[in-house]
Amino acid sequence: MNAIAGGSRCAARSQGGIALITALLLVALATMAATAIAFNNAMTARRGAAAFAFDEGLQYARGAEALAAYALIQNVGQTNRTDDLSQPWAQPFGPVEIADGVMLEAHVEDPAGRFNLNDLVDSKGVDDPNAIAQLERIFQMVGLETKWASLIADWIDADSVPLPAGGEDSLYLSQLPPYRPPNMAITSVSELLAMPGFGRDNYLKVEPYLTALPRATPLNLCTAPGVVLDSLFVSQREYSLDPAGLAKNRSQGCFPTKTVISGILSPAELQQVGFRIGEQSDYFLLRSYVSIGTAEFALYSLLHREASGPSGALVRVVSRSYGTE
């Protein structure tokens, strides 16, 4: 009898232990399920808040586009009109609080004041040796090898025959992974990073002087950096050596004017670049930065100003990019 009673007590204790373990497992599973549900709900809420902040930031940035368009239109129709850095459109806006907890900062730049990479080839896709030579001078002034000018020209031109310092399919197909050059006009200067060995450091040195606009877009002398202005000349280096003096002269209006540059250029230089220089711009780059609480939003808008539209001057958005230019 004692043995039977002892066995019953052992069985009872064993069953009680199993029940306790089962209860603990159920509690653990319930806790894990509750944690997972809470985490998913929190992530859903954060995704919703981020999507809402993105949409809100985009609307504020589009408001900046409207302000920029208004400033650009004011300059149309004036006698002897130029687009220079002393005008209202070129002045930075903000940072200013436009709503509770919302900060907006915007700045319009003139990409037509930079060297247009798409001018390295003509309308038929044939290399332009004068434009390549000008780009070589820009690379030389910023301390880079001049070979990159030929490589960029081969990246854009229509043929598959490399220039002496350039490269076509054979160069890019040997990369890992292999790829091919587009052999067409580019839409972003960042395509330079696709060239083997170019790298971020080289890109940061030369990017402020380059743009990618439709071919034959005139270079605006009124806004061009000193390096770009000096690249018009075979040997003269005046404007890039005195950036402070250049900025001082530009505070009063367009400088240097087309008349001044045409008077300095030799007849041969004028024949090469005279048709590609001017004092006005049709394309403008708007950089908009919006802060909503701790969230930050950046929008880069390429604007095209048309001097005549159904109701006068018109500014339209050609492209937008988010986060990076």
Contacts in CASP RR format, 6 or more apart in sequence:
PFRMAT RR
TARGET T0000
AUTHOR 0000-0000-0000
METHOD contacts of the structure
MODEL  1
MNAIAGGSRCAARSQGGIALITALLLVALATMAATAIAFNNAMTARRGAA
AFAFDEGLQYARGAEALAAYALIQNVGQTNRTDDLSQPWAQPFGPVEIAD
GVMLEAHVEDPAGRFNLNDLVDSKGVDDPNAIAQLERIFQMVGLETKWAS
LIADWIDADSVPLPAGGEDSLYLSQLPPYRPPNMAITSVSELLAMPGFGR
DNYLKVEPYLTALPRATPLNLCTAPGVVLDSLFVSQREYSLDPAGLAKNR
SQGCFPTKTVISGILSPAELQQVGFRIGEQSDYFLLRSYVSIGTAEFALY
SLLHREASGPSGALVRVVSRSYGTE
50 295 0 8 1.000
53 292 0 8 1.000
53 295 0 8 1.000
53 297 0 8 1.000
54 297 0 8 1.000
56 102 0 8 1.000
56 292 0 8 1.000
57 290 0 8 1.000
57 292 0 8 1.000
57 297 0 8 1.000
57 299 0 8 1.000
58 297 0 8 1.000
58 299 0 8 1.000
60 98 0 8 1.000
60 99 0 8 1.000
60 102 0 8 1.000
60 104 0 8 1.000
60 288 0 8 1.000
60 290 0 8 1.000
60 297 0 8 1.000
61 104 0 8 1.000
61 288 0 8 1.000
61 290 0 8 1.000
61 297 0 8 1.000
61 299 0 8 1.000
61 301 0 8 1.000
62 299 0 8 1.000
64 93 0 8 1.000
64 104 0 8 1.000
64 106 0 8 1.000
64 286 0 8 1.000
64 288 0 8 1.000
64 299 0 8 1.000
65 286 0 8 1.000
65 288 0 8 1.000
65 301 0 8 1.000
65 303 0 8 1.000
65 317 0 8 1.000
67 93 0 8 1.000
67 106 0 8 1.000
68 89 0 8 1.000
68 106 0 8 1.000
68 108 0 8 1.000
68 284 0 8 1.000
68 286 0 8 1.000
68 301 0 8 1.000
68 303 0 8 1.000
68 315 0 8 1.000
69 303 0 8 1.000
69 305 0 8 1.000
69 315 0 8 1.000
71 88 0 8 1.000
71 89 0 8 1.000
71 108 0 8 1.000
72 89 0 8 1.000
72 108 0 8 1.000
72 284 0 8 1.000
72 303 0 8 1.000
72 305 0 8 1.000
72 313 0 8 1.000
72 315 0 8 1.000
73 305 0 8 1.000
73 313 0 8 1.000
73 314 0 8 1.000
73 315 0 8 1.000
74 88 0 8 1.000
74 89 0 8 1.000
75 81 0 8 1.000
75 83 0 8 1.000
75 87 0 8 1.000
75 89 0 8 1.000
76 305 0 8 1.000
76 307 0 8 1.000
76 312 0 8 1.000
76 313 0 8 1.000
77 307 0 8 1.000
77 313 0 8 1.000
81 280 0 8 1.000
82 222 0 8 1.000
82 253 0 8 1.000
82 254 0 8 1.000
82 257 0 8 1.000
82 279 0 8 1.000
82 280 0 8 1.000
83 89 0 8 1.000
83 110 0 8 1.000
83 220 0 8 1.000
83 222 0 8 1.000
83 223 0 8 1.000
83 279 0 8 1.000
83 280 0 8 1.000
83 281 0 8 1.000
84 90 0 8 1.000
84 222 0 8 1.000
84 223 0 8 1.000
84 250 0 8 1.000
84 253 0 8 1.000
84 254 0 8 1.000
84 255 0 8 1.000
84 279 0 8 1.000
85 222 0 8 1.000
85 223 0 8 1.000
85 250 0 8 1.000
85 251 0 8 1.000
85 253 0 8 1.000
86 250 0 8 1.000
86 251 0 8 1.000
86 252 0 8 1.000
86 253 0 8 1.000
87 253 0 8 1.000
89 108 0 8 1.000
89 284 0 8 1.000
90 108 0 8 1.000
90 110 0 8 1.000
90 223 0 8 1.000
92 105 0 8 1.000
92 106 0 8 1.000
92 107 0 8 1.000
93 104 0 8 1.000
93 105 0 8 1.000
93 106 0 8 1.000
93 107 0 8 1.000
94 104 0 8 1.000
94 105 0 8 1.000
94 106 0 8 1.000
95 103 0 8 1.000
95 104 0 8 1.000
95 105 0 8 1.000
95 289 0 8 1.000
95 291 0 8 1.000
96 103 0 8 1.000
96 104 0 8 1.000
96 105 0 8 1.000
97 103 0 8 1.000
98 104 0 8 1.000
101 291 0 8 1.000
101 292 0 8 1.000
101 293 0 8 1.000
102 290 0 8 1.000
102 291 0 8 1.000
102 292 0 8 1.000
102 293 0 8 1.000
103 290 0 8 1.000
103 291 0 8 1.000
104 288 0 8 1.000
104 289 0 8 1.000
104 290 0 8 1.000
105 288 0 8 1.000
105 289 0 8 1.000
105 290 0 8 1.000
106 286 0 8 1.000
106 287 0 8 1.000
106 288 0 8 1.000
106 289 0 8 1.000
107 286 0 8 1.000
107 287 0 8 1.000
108 284 0 8 1.000
108 285 0 8 1.000
108 286 0 8 1.000
108 287 0 8 1.000
108 303 0 8 1.000
109 284 0 8 1.000
109 285 0 8 1.000
109 286 0 8 1.000
109 287 0 8 1.000
110 220 0 8 1.000
110 223 0 8 1.000
110 281 0 8 1.000
110 283 0 8 1.000
110 284 0 8 1.000
110 285 0 8 1.000
111 211 0 8 1.000
111 213 0 8 1.000
111 281 0 8 1.000
111 283 0 8 1.000
111 284 0 8 1.000
111 285 0 8 1.000
111 302 0 8 1.000
112 211 0 8 1.000
112 213 0 8 1.000
112 217 0 8 1.000
112 218 0 8 1.000
112 219 0 8 1.000
112 220 0 8 1.000
112 223 0 8 1.000
112 281 0 8 1.000
112 282 0 8 1.000
112 283 0 8 1.000
113 211 0 8 1.000
113 219 0 8 1.000
113 220 0 8 1.000
113 221 0 8 1.000
113 223 0 8 1.000
113 224 0 8 1.000
113 225 0 8 1.000
113 228 0 8 1.000
113 281 0 8 1.000
114 208 0 8 1.000
114 209 0 8 1.000
114 210 0 8 1.000
114 211 0 8 1.000
114 219 0 8 1.000
114 224 0 8 1.000
114 225 0 8 1.000
114 228 0 8 1.000
115 134 0 8 1.000
115 135 0 8 1.000
115 138 0 8 1.000
115 209 0 8 1.000
115 210 0 8 1.000
115 211 0 8 1.000
115 219 0 8 1.000
115 228 0 8 1.000
115 231 0 8 1.000
116 211 0 8 1.000
116 212 0 8 1.000
116 213 0 8 1.000
116 215 0 8 1.000
116 217 0 8 1.000
116 219 0 8 1.000
117 135 0 8 1.000
117 152 0 8 1.000
117 156 0 8 1.000
117 186 0 8 1.000
117 189 0 8 1.000
117 210 0 8 1.000
117 211 0 8 1.000
117 212 0 8 1.000
118 156 0 8 1.000
118 185 0 8 1.000
118 186 0 8 1.000
118 212 0 8 1.000
118 213 0 8 1.000
118 214 0 8 1.000
118 215 0 8 1.000
119 128 0 8 1.000
119 131 0 8 1.000
119 215 0 8 1.000
119 216 0 8 1.000
119 217 0 8 1.000
119 276 0 8 1.000
120 127 0 8 1.000
120 128 0 8 1.000
120 131 0 8 1.000
120 132 0 8 1.000
120 135 0 8 1.000
120 149 0 8 1.000
120 152 0 8 1.000
120 153 0 8 1.000
120 156 0 8 1.000
120 157 0 8 1.000
121 127 0 8 1.000
121 128 0 8 1.000
121 153 0 8 1.000
121 156 0 8 1.000
121 157 0 8 1.000
121 158 0 8 1.000
121 215 0 8 1.000
122 128 0 8 1.000
122 215 0 8 1.000
123 215 0 8 1.000
123 216 0 8 1.000
124 158 0 8 1.000
125 156 0 8 1.000
125 157 0 8 1.000
125 158 0 8 1.000
125 159 0 8 1.000
126 157 0 8 1.000
126 158 0 8 1.000
126 159 0 8 1.000
127 153 0 8 1.000
127 157 0 8 1.000
127 163 0 8 1.000
128 153 0 8 1.000
130 272 0 8 1.000
130 273 0 8 1.000
132 149 0 8 1.000
132 150 0 8 1.000
132 153 0 8 1.000
132 163 0 8 1.000
133 149 0 8 1.000
134 231 0 8 1.000
134 232 0 8 1.000
134 273 0 8 1.000
135 149 0 8 1.000
135 152 0 8 1.000
135 153 0 8 1.000
135 231 0 8 1.000
136 146 0 8 1.000
136 149 0 8 1.000
137 230 0 8 1.000
137 231 0 8 1.000
137 234 0 8 1.000
138 206 0 8 1.000
138 209 0 8 1.000
138 210 0 8 1.000
138 227 0 8 1.000
138 228 0 8 1.000
138 231 0 8 1.000
139 145 0 8 1.000
139 146 0 8 1.000
139 148 0 8 1.000
139 149 0 8 1.000
139 206 0 8 1.000
140 146 0 8 1.000
141 227 0 8 1.000
141 230 0 8 1.000
141 231 0 8 1.000
141 237 0 8 1.000
141 240 0 8 1.000
142 205 0 8 1.000
142 206 0 8 1.000
142 209 0 8 1.000
142 227 0 8 1.000
143 205 0 8 1.000
144 202 0 8 1.000
144 205 0 8 1.000
144 206 0 8 1.000
146 165 0 8 1.000
147 165 0 8 1.000
147 166 0 8 1.000
148 192 0 8 1.000
148 195 0 8 1.000
148 198 0 8 1.000
148 202 0 8 1.000
149 165 0 8 1.000
150 163 0 8 1.000
150 164 0 8 1.000
150 165 0 8 1.000
150 166 0 8 1.000
150 167 0 8 1.000
151 165 0 8 1.000
151 166 0 8 1.000
151 167 0 8 1.000
151 195 0 8 1.000
152 192 0 8 1.000
152 195 0 8 1.000
153 163 0 8 1.000
153 166 0 8 1.000
154 162 0 8 1.000
154 163 0 8 1.000
154 166 0 8 1.000
154 167 0 8 1.000
154 168 0 8 1.000
154 181 0 8 1.000
155 181 0 8 1.000
155 182 0 8 1.000
155 183 0 8 1.000
155 186 0 8 1.000
155 191 0 8 1.000
155 194 0 8 1.000
155 195 0 8 1.000
156 182 0 8 1.000
156 183 0 8 1.000
156 184 0 8 1.000
156 185 0 8 1.000
156 186 0 8 1.000
157 183 0 8 1.000
158 183 0 8 1.000
158 184 0 8 1.000
159 168 0 8 1.000
159 183 0 8 1.000
160 168 0 8 1.000
160 169 0 8 1.000
160 183 0 8 1.000
161 168 0 8 1.000
162 168 0 8 1.000
162 170 0 8 1.000
162 171 0 8 1.000
167 181 0 8 1.000
168 181 0 8 1.000
169 180 0 8 1.000
169 181 0 8 1.000
171 196 0 8 1.000
172 178 0 8 1.000
172 179 0 8 1.000
172 180 0 8 1.000
172 181 0 8 1.000
172 196 0 8 1.000
173 179 0 8 1.000
173 180 0 8 1.000
175 196 0 8 1.000
179 194 0 8 1.000
182 191 0 8 1.000
185 212 0 8 1.000
185 214 0 8 1.000
185 215 0 8 1.000
186 212 0 8 1.000
187 212 0 8 1.000
187 319 0 8 1.000
188 212 0 8 1.000
188 325 0 8 1.000
189 207 0 8 1.000
189 210 0 8 1.000
189 211 0 8 1.000
189 212 0 8 1.000
190 203 0 8 1.000
190 324 0 8 1.000
190 325 0 8 1.000
191 212 0 8 1.000
192 198 0 8 1.000
192 202 0 8 1.000
192 203 0 8 1.000
192 206 0 8 1.000
192 207 0 8 1.000
192 210 0 8 1.000
193 199 0 8 1.000
193 200 0 8 1.000
193 203 0 8 1.000
208 225 0 8 1.000
209 225 0 8 1.000
209 227 0 8 1.000
209 228 0 8 1.000
213 283 0 8 1.000
216 276 0 8 1.000
217 282 0 8 1.000
217 283 0 8 1.000
218 276 0 8 1.000
218 277 0 8 1.000
218 278 0 8 1.000
218 280 0 8 1.000
219 228 0 8 1.000
219 276 0 8 1.000
219 277 0 8 1.000
219 278 0 8 1.000
220 278 0 8 1.000
220 279 0 8 1.000
220 280 0 8 1.000
220 281 0 8 1.000
221 229 0 8 1.000
221 254 0 8 1.000
221 256 0 8 1.000
221 257 0 8 1.000
221 258 0 8 1.000
221 261 0 8 1.000
221 277 0 8 1.000
221 278 0 8 1.000
221 279 0 8 1.000
222 250 0 8 1.000
222 253 0 8 1.000
222 254 0 8 1.000
222 255 0 8 1.000
222 257 0 8 1.000
222 279 0 8 1.000
223 281 0 8 1.000
225 240 0 8 1.000
225 243 0 8 1.000
226 239 0 8 1.000
226 240 0 8 1.000
226 243 0 8 1.000
226 246 0 8 1.000
227 239 0 8 1.000
227 240 0 8 1.000
229 239 0 8 1.000
229 240 0 8 1.000
229 246 0 8 1.000
229 256 0 8 1.000
229 261 0 8 1.000
230 236 0 8 1.000
230 237 0 8 1.000
230 238 0 8 1.000
230 239 0 8 1.000
230 240 0 8 1.000
232 261 0 8 1.000
232 265 0 8 1.000
232 269 0 8 1.000
232 273 0 8 1.000
232 277 0 8 1.000
233 264 0 8 1.000
233 265 0 8 1.000
233 269 0 8 1.000
234 266 0 8 1.000
234 269 0 8 1.000
236 264 0 8 1.000
239 246 0 8 1.000
239 256 0 8 1.000
246 255 0 8 1.000
249 255 0 8 1.000
249 256 0 8 1.000
254 279 0 8 1.000
257 279 0 8 1.000
258 277 0 8 1.000
258 278 0 8 1.000
258 279 0 8 1.000
261 277 0 8 1.000
262 270 0 8 1.000
262 274 0 8 1.000
263 270 0 8 1.000
265 273 0 8 1.000
265 274 0 8 1.000
281 305 0 8 1.000
282 304 0 8 1.000
282 305 0 8 1.000
282 306 0 8 1.000
283 302 0 8 1.000
283 303 0 8 1.000
283 304 0 8 1.000
283 305 0 8 1.000
283 318 0 8 1.000
284 302 0 8 1.000
284 303 0 8 1.000
284 305 0 8 1.000
285 300 0 8 1.000
285 301 0 8 1.000
285 302 0 8 1.000
285 303 0 8 1.000
285 325 0 8 1.000
286 299 0 8 1.000
286 300 0 8 1.000
286 301 0 8 1.000
286 302 0 8 1.000
286 303 0 8 1.000
287 298 0 8 1.000
287 299 0 8 1.000
287 300 0 8 1.000
287 325 0 8 1.000
288 298 0 8 1.000
288 299 0 8 1.000
288 300 0 8 1.000
288 301 0 8 1.000
289 296 0 8 1.000
289 297 0 8 1.000
289 298 0 8 1.000
290 296 0 8 1.000
290 297 0 8 1.000
290 298 0 8 1.000
290 299 0 8 1.000
291 297 0 8 1.000
297 322 0 8 1.000
297 323 0 8 1.000
298 322 0 8 1.000
298 323 0 8 1.000
298 324 0 8 1.000
299 320 0 8 1.000
299 321 0 8 1.000
299 322 0 8 1.000
299 323 0 8 1.000
300 320 0 8 1.000
300 321 0 8 1.000
300 322 0 8 1.000
300 323 0 8 1.000
300 324 0 8 1.000
300 325 0 8 1.000
301 317 0 8 1.000
301 319 0 8 1.000
301 320 0 8 1.000
302 317 0 8 1.000
302 318 0 8 1.000
302 319 0 8 1.000
302 320 0 8 1.000
303 315 0 8 1.000
303 316 0 8 1.000
303 317 0 8 1.000
303 318 0 8 1.000
304 315 0 8 1.000
304 316 0 8 1.000
304 317 0 8 1.000
304 318 0 8 1.000
305 313 0 8 1.000
305 314 0 8 1.000
305 315 0 8 1.000
306 313 0 8 1.000
306 314 0 8 1.000
306 315 0 8 1.000
306 316 0 8 1.000
307 313 0 8 1.000
308 314 0 8 1.000
END
